[in-house]
Structure formats: structure tokens, C-alpha cells
Amino acid sequence: MTRDTDEVSHLRTQKWIMLATGQWEFEKYDKPLLFLYRFYSRFIFWYSLYYMLVSMASTYLYWDCDKRMIELIMCVGLSTDNLLVMILSKYYNLEKILKRILDFEKALQQDQVEEREIYYKRARLNNKLNWLIISCMGFCVAYFYIEAMSDILYLPFSTCILVYKITVILSMITFTLGQIDILHYNIRNLDNDAGKIQKELDVNFKEAVEIVVKRFVVKHQELNQLMEMIQSSTKVLVLLLYFNMSAQIAILCIKCLLVKSFEEIRLHTSMVVTMTIQNFVFYKYADDLITESAAISDVIYNNTNWISYSRTVQKNLQLMMIRSRKSLSLNAAMVGDMTLETFTKFGAIEVFKMSKNKNEIPHLRTQKLLMLVAGQWEFEKYDKPLLFLYRFYSISMLCYFLYTTLVIVASTYMYRDCKSRLTEYIMCFAMFMDNFLVVILSKSYDLKRILNRILEFERTQLQEADAEERRMHYNRAKLNNKINLLVISCVVYCAIYYYIDAVRNSFKLVETEACPVTKLAMYQTWHVSKNYFVVVLSDVLTMPYSTSIVAFRITIILSMLTFVLGQIDILHHNVRNLDREAEKLRKELGLSFEEAMEVVVKRCFVKHQELNGLMKMIRKSTSAFVLLLYFNMSAEITAMWILCLLEKSTGRLFLNLCMVITMTIQNFVFYKFADDIITQSTAIADVIYNETKWTSYSKPVQKNLQLMMMRSNKGLSLNAAIVGDMTLETFTKLMKLCYTIVAFFKTTYGF
């Protein structure tokens, strides 16, 4: 290790790790060298993809061997995780934060002796932690590949990627902790710094204190902005890390139970201990981030003579204390804040944010096609004959759903003695009944009014907006279309699997020991075997409609949520640029700067009111949808878990688990965006506090901004009657509900 007297670069070890993984491009290389380095990076990426596909294929070949299957599932998890880390580190532009660390080191002046010592103390600690993680991960990966796969080519790179995803986040955390330490030091020495300013600028002590405290506010704002940047850039990596580490430790514990040799048990136990240590280190420093940032208020209260300062200074210090109560933290979607308490939890599941597209895509492009197939799109004028045919199609499909639902009810009575079939019927009834109700509820006037409002916004208001606002809206629009495609893909996969595996077996009518007949033999009003092709034709015609309705029930709400998120992004942008907009208005209308600022703030106020009104309308029109979705998804996931318990074949169990994972993903997507509405709407207060010069504005402007901050503390949310607000916590409750129901049936009926 380095000596404590050395001034070591914060990213010294991190740089070598990133060079090995093909992620470091901060320094200018010669063109031939840069070409070779990028070729190396691409080669490793494609080799990782190949390795993942080979591992997935192997799971099919060896699914009857439990020990081998566990190893292969672990290989698939590791290789998939490596691929995602490479993609996400490029997409989320981690380079921007790491460059900020390097720039800070360059700007650190020689005369700032104490600050340099505080910073480099954290830098030395960061490098030592990186070496600890490298040692732990090197031991684990070397053992795993020698014991299981023995892949010499993939071993070094895989080790570096696994190390990189932890150390890059740790480096950012320790840098932020160093910045907090410097702020603590500056606050403790407030009087000394004020004395220096008094001598340098020839001002009285009171004015000097005001100048120093304003610097603290700016420093605190920069800290909050830095942490927001780190959170947005690393939230998916943190989520991957959480589930990947928990899965690896769980699999190793299972292997400890399967192996009989004492030597193998000892080695596996060593692996578990090593992985637990590196996991603990990560959560310990993430927890320190919360405690140290919250301690800013304690330092102000305990280590300054705040009682003797002027009212202006006291007010600024008081606001800093209030803001520091909302401590900085590393967050990972539904898992919540990374703390030592999180370390004691266990988990598994961010939504996939897609790559950027330069085209300006309409917000409802994918939604429109989906609604056309589902018979729900009537926002444009058609010719009368075409409109008549379209409505006939919509009504006839609705009647078909009603008929099928009644058939399923009759079938549940006929085959009530078969656990497997009864479970499938419950799942089918939930899905078809939900589809029937969704079609009826989607005819509501409020729902059409919201979709018309989105179309109207793109046609009129967006054309008058500036380039930045257009970019923000279309970014959300592109994300909405891609998320819709993700949900459609999940639904189509489930529908195809369900159709091939269940519905087609309805026509065999062969009795087995487990059940009177094979899976999902529905009671029909006609003789199925004599009218086989009629039934097949009926399925082929109705399958697209049924699939589109299932996708529609989620995507319609998602489209509204992403539109609201786009409007919140625009409001954030407007608040950040208050000064620029006020200056522009001052020149256009010949007003004073204060008058122009009042006009701009009032516009932001009106925008905030419109947002609240829009969200209220969405809550009113979708509350029944959301409630149906909650109970329907819980019923479907529970039914699939019960089928997994009833299944004896490892291969079929794997397919059923894929169904559960697919359904969980589309469910998670919905709750993630509903949760984003709350966090982004409450973040308006943070934007006002951290990114505006509110201390220099007039009293009327400060009052309006204060009212906006107070109102935004009550975040916008999607609500579903008895269930409450839709958040990631609600998603966790839903999964717990599914687990409770499955456990009840397993205990009661002995599944």
C-alpha cells in the first residue's frame, strides 16, 4: 500500500481496472493505439455475448443434472451481468463523473493544505479499498473458472469487469465523502475564513460571514448536484450489483448443501465469506454517505457561533440544516437506499433504458398501433363505412371475451379435482375477466380527453417551445415507445408460450394419471375434435386482439406517466434557467430584472398547477385500471408459481420460471415509472433549492418559490383505491402477497 504522506490520485487503481475492461478513454492516444484499444474493447464485448449464448444453450443440454444446472445458471448470470455492465457504463456516461474527479484534483491549489490532506486521505483509502475488492474477486473468479469452466481467455477480463462494477461506484462514493469532509472542515472554520475575507476585501466581519456562508450554500448545492448525477448514472449498476451478489451467494450456499466432500465445502464456504466481505465494504461506505451528509446540520449547530450571526446568515444556515436532513444516498430502484440495513436483505430485479434516437417520434406512436388492434382508437375521423366495420370488430371481440370467460367458469367446475388444471383456469379467468373490464373502462370520456391532450400538446404547444424543451419531450416520447415495445414483447412471449403449451393440448383429450384429461381441456359448446380447424381459426383470429388488450392495459397508463415525466422535466429545465429566461424577457418587454423574474416564476407556478391538474385527471380515469392490474398480476404470478411447484421436469420448470420472470419484468416496469412520478415531482423542491440563486431574488419571488417547494413536497402519484400509491414499495408488497398465497396453498394442499 501507499504511505499516508503520498498524494495519490483518487482514480489511480481505478484507471488500470478500466484500461483492462476497455472502458478508459479519458486520455488522448495515438490513432493506431486508439484503434487497437477500441478493437480490444469490441472483441471482449462480442466474446462475452458468445460466452453467454453458449452458457444458455448448455442449460438446455444439462437440465437433468441439478449440480451442473446450478453452475450453468451462475455462468449465464455472470456473463449477462458483464454484458450489461459494459453497455450501461457507456450509456450512462460514467466518464463525465470520473472526469469531474480528475478536474477537481487538477484545480486543488497548493495553499489549501488542510483541504488537500482531507482529500488525499480519502483518495488513499479508495485505492486500498479497490485493492481489497480486486483480491476478493480475483480469488472467487479464479476458483470458479478453474473448478467449473477453466476458460483462460475469459478469466482475466471477467474478473476485471466484476471488479469494475463495484470499484467504480466505490470511487465515486469515497470522492463524495471527501467533498463532505472538506465542507465539514470549512463550516468548523467559518470564523477563521471570515477573518481572512475581512482582511482581503476590507469589509466588516458581518459581511465577511455572509460571503463565506453563501460559499457554503454553493458548495452544498454542488454536492447535491454531484450526488444526483451519481445516482442517475449508477442506479442500474447498483441494482445489478445487489441482485447479482445476492444470487451468487445464494447459489454458492446451495452448492454447499449439494456437495459431500469436506474439501469442497471448505472452499465454497471461503468463497461465500470472501464475497460477503466485499459486499459489506460496498454497503458500509454507501451507509457512511448517508450519515456524513446528514451530519452537516450537526456540524453547523454544534461547531459554529450561529447564535451571534446576523439574521440573514442564520436563515441561510438554517436552510442548509433543513436540506441536509434529506441526506445524500445511493439508490437502486425498488431496493431503496444502499445502507447496512440493505446489506442484511436479500433480493433479485431497472427498467431497460434504451439507446437514444435522433428522430422526433410522436409520444403515442406505438400506443396508437396497439389501440387500433385492440379496437380502442377512435381519435381520428374515418369514413362512415370504415368506422362501422371498425366498431363491429371492436364489439364482436368484446362479445368473444365475454363468451370465453363464461366457458372458463364452466370448465373450472368440470375439472375441479385436478390441481394443475384448476390453477390454469384461475389464471385464465383472471386474465379474460380483466380484459373484458379493460375494454369497457377504456371507453371512458376522461381517458380519451387525456390522450387528446397529449396529441394537442405535440401539435400546438410543442411547436412554440424552444429546442431544449422539444428535446426533453421527445426523449421521453422515445423512451415511452421503447418501453411499450418491451411490454409488448413480454406479453407476446407469454401468449405464445401459453398457446403452444396449454391451448393446443386441449384438442388431444388424452387421459393421464395426474388429471382426467391433459392441460386446459375447456368445456366447449361444440365437439372440439370434430371441429378442430374451426377452433384453430378462431384462436388465430382472436390471439392478436387478446394479446393487444393485455398489453394495452399496462401501456396506456405507462404512456400517460411518461408524458407527465416529460412535463416535469420541462418544468425542471425552466426552473434551472430562471435567470436566463428573466434576462431574455427583460430585453423583449423592457422590464426591470426583478419584474421579469416575477413573470417567469409565475409561468413556472402556472405550469406546476397544470401538472397537478393533469395528474389528478389521470388518477381519476385510471384508478380502476390500476386496481385491476394490481389484483390480476398478483393472481397470474401466483398461479405460475404454483405451476412451478407442481412441475417435476427441470426443463419445464425452467420454462415456467421464464414466464414468471417475464411477467415480473413487465410488472416492475409499470411500478418503476409510477415511482418515478413521485420522486421527480418532489425533486422540484431540490431543483429550486440547489440550482437557483434564490438567496439573491426579491421577497415576492422567494415567497412564490417557497410555495412551489412546499407544494412539491406532496409528490404527484398514481393511486388505486385501497392499495394506495403505486410505488416500488407497492411492487414489493405485491410480490410478498404472491409469496404468501403460494405458501398458503403449499401448506394447505401439499403442493
C-alpha positions, 0 to 999 in steps of 0.5 A: 500500500501507499504511505499516508504522506503520498498524494495519490490520485483518487482514480489511480487503481481505478484507471488500470481496472478500466484500461483492462475492461476497455472502458478508459478513454479519458486520455488522448492516444495515438490513432493506431493505439486508439484503434487497437484499444477500441478493437480490444474493447469490441472483441471482449464485448462480442466474446462475452455475448458468445460466452453467454449464448453458449452458457444458455444453450448448455442449460438446455443440454444439462437440465437433468443434472441439478449440480451442473444446472446450478453452475450453468445458471451462475455462468449465464448470470455472470456473463449477462451481468458483464454484458450489461455492465459494459453497455450501461457504463457507456450509456450512462456516461460514467466518464463525465463523473470520473472526469469531474474527479480528475478536474477537481484534483487538477484545480486543488491549489497548493495553499489549501493544505488542510483541504488537500490532506482531507482529500488525499486521505480519502483518495488513499483509502479508495485505492486500498479499498479497490485493492481489497475488492480486486483480491476478493474477486480475483480469488472467487473468479479464479476458483470458479473458472478453474473448478467449473469452466477453466476458460483462460481467455475469459478469466482475466477480463471477467474478473476485471469487469466484476471488479469494475462494477463495484470499484467504480461506484466505490470511487465515486462514493469515497470522492463524495465523502471527501467533498463532505469532509472538506465542507465539514472542515470549512463550516468548523472554520467559518470564523477563521475564513471570515477573518481572512475575507475581512482582511482581503476585501476590507469589509466588516466581519458581518459581511465577511460571514455572509460571503463565506456562508453563501460559499457554503450554500454553493458548495452544498448545492454542488454536492447535491448536484454531484450526488444526483448525477451519481445516482442517475448514472449508477442506479442500474449498476447498483441494482445489478450489483445487489441482485447479482451478489445476492444470487451468487451467494445464494447459489454458492450456499446451495452448492454447499448443501449439494456437495459431500466432500469436506474439501469442497465445502471448505472452499465454497464456504471461503468463497461465500465469506470472501464475497460477503466481505466485499459486499459489506465494504460496498454497503458500509461506505454507501451507509457512511454517505448517508450519515456524513451528509446528514451530519452537516446540520450537526456540524453547523449547530454544534461547531459554529457561533450561529447564535451571534450571526446576523439574521440573514446568515442564520436563515441561510444556515438554517436552510442548509440544516433543513436540506441536509436532513434529506441526506445524500444516498445511493439508490437502486430502484425498488431496493431503496437506499444502499445502507447496512440495513440493505446489506442484511436483505436479500433480493433479485430485479431497472427498467431497460433504458434504451439507446437514444434516437435522433428522430422526433417520434410522436409520444403515442406512436406505438400506443396508437398501433396497439389501440387500433388492434385492440379496437380502442382508437377512435381519435381520428375521423374515418369514413362512415363505412370504415368506422362501422366495420371498425366498431363491429370488430371492436364489439364482436371481440368484446362479445368473444371475451365475454363468451370465453370467460363464461366457458372458463367458469364452466370448465373450472367446475368440470375439472375441479379435482385436478390441481394443475388444471384448476390453477390454469383456469384461475389464471385464465379467468383472471386474465379474460375477466380483466380484459373484458373490464379493460375494454369497457373502462377504456371507453371512458370520456376522461381517458380519451380527453387525456390522450387528446391532450397529449396529441394537442400538446405535440401539435400546438404547444410543442411547436412554440417551445424552444429546442431544449424543451422539444428535446426533453419531450421527445426523449421521453416520447422515445423512451415511452415507445421503447418501453411499450415495445418491451411490454409488448414483447413480454406479453407476446412471449407469454401468449405464445408460450401459453398457446403452444403449451396449454391451448393446443393440448386441449384438442388431444383429450388424452387421459393421464394419471395426474388429471382426467384429461391433459392441460386446459381441456375447456368445456366447449359448446361444440365437439372440439375434435370434430371441429378442430380447424374451426377452433384453430381459426378462431384462436388465430383470429382472436390471439392478436386482439387478446394479446393487444388488450393485455398489453394495452392495459399496462401501456396506456397508463405507462404512456400517460406517466411518461408524458407527465415525466416529460412535463416535469422535466420541462418544468425542471429545465425552466426552473434551472434557467430562471435567470436566463429566461428573466434576462431574455424577457427583460430585453423583449418587454423592457422590464426591470430584472426583478419584474421579469423574474416575477413573470417567469416564476409565475409561468413556472407556478402556472405550469406546476398547477397544470401538472397537478391538474393533469395528474389528478385527471389521470388518477381519476380515469385510471384508478380502476385500471390500476386496481385491476392490474394490481389484483390480476398480476398478483393472481397470474404470478401466483398461479405460475408459481404454483405451476412451478411447484407442481412441475417435476421436469427441470426443463419445464420448470425452467420454462415456467420460471421464464414466464414468471420472470417475464411477467415480473419484468413487465410488472416492475416496469409499470411500478418503476415509472409510477415511482418515478412520478413521485420522486421527480415531482418532489425533486422540484423542491431540490431543483429550486433549492440547489440550482437557483440563486434564490438567496439573491431574488426579491421577497415576492419571488422567494415567497412564490418559490417557497410555495412551489417547494412546499407544494412539491413536497406532496409528490404527484402519484398514481393511486388505486383505491385501497392499495394506495400509491403505486410505488416500488414499495407497492411492487414489493408488497405485491410480490410478498402477497404472491409469496404468501398465497403460494405458501398458503396453498403449499401448506394447505394442499401439499403442493 
